[in-house]
Amino acid sequence: MKIEHRIGIQASTDAIWEVLYDIEHWGDWCPMYPRAAGTIRIGETLDIDEHVPGLKVHNIRPVVLDWAPYDHIHWRTKMMRGWVTGTRFMEIEELAPGSCIFSNGEVYSGLLVDFAVPRAIRFKIRQAYEQMGEALKAEAERRWHAGGDLPNKPR
């Protein structure tokens, strides 16, 4: 099962990556992750508080599976004693300079997926991904249009 949200962002991959890679400051802009700590490095365990609308904030400890600068972050979370695995993805696709698509979601697998992620909360999870996408869009576009030292900034 896959839950995903995609959104267009009018900013460079550099501006988007600057926001996304700075995990310690996710709480400043991201309603889904009010607190996050760790290092984005393959094999590292992150320490993240996750908020899905309508549910209590809970702590997750995902393991970074893969990442590539200006492109993507993937991590894995095990649930229900390993009977369910969630592979979280955050991906940046450049369409043209200053125009990108941000894909944000999770692929769930395992024997107990329907118990770990029941239909009743799938909409709420997608809503959380939408909120994260909208917040990332707002922050990346704000930074890119403000200029700074970002390459390919608008003139």
Number of C-alpha atoms within 10 A of each C-alpha: 11 13 16 17 19 17 16 17 24 22 28 27 28 20 27 25 20 16 17 23 17 14 19 15 16 21 15 12 16 20 19 24 22 17 19 20 16 14 16 21 15 14 14 15 20 19 16 22 17 19 19 20 17 10 11 9 14 11 14 16 18 20 20 21 18 15 18 12 13 19 16 19 23 20 23 21 18 18 17 12 7 12 13 19 21 23 19 21 19 21 21 25 17 18 13 11 14 19 14 21 19 22 20 23 23 24 14 22 16 16 11 16 17 13 10 17 16 11 10 8 15 13 14 15 22 20 18 24 24 20 18 20 25 21 16 22 23 17 19 24 19 14 19 24 15 12 15 10 10 17 14 15 18 14 5
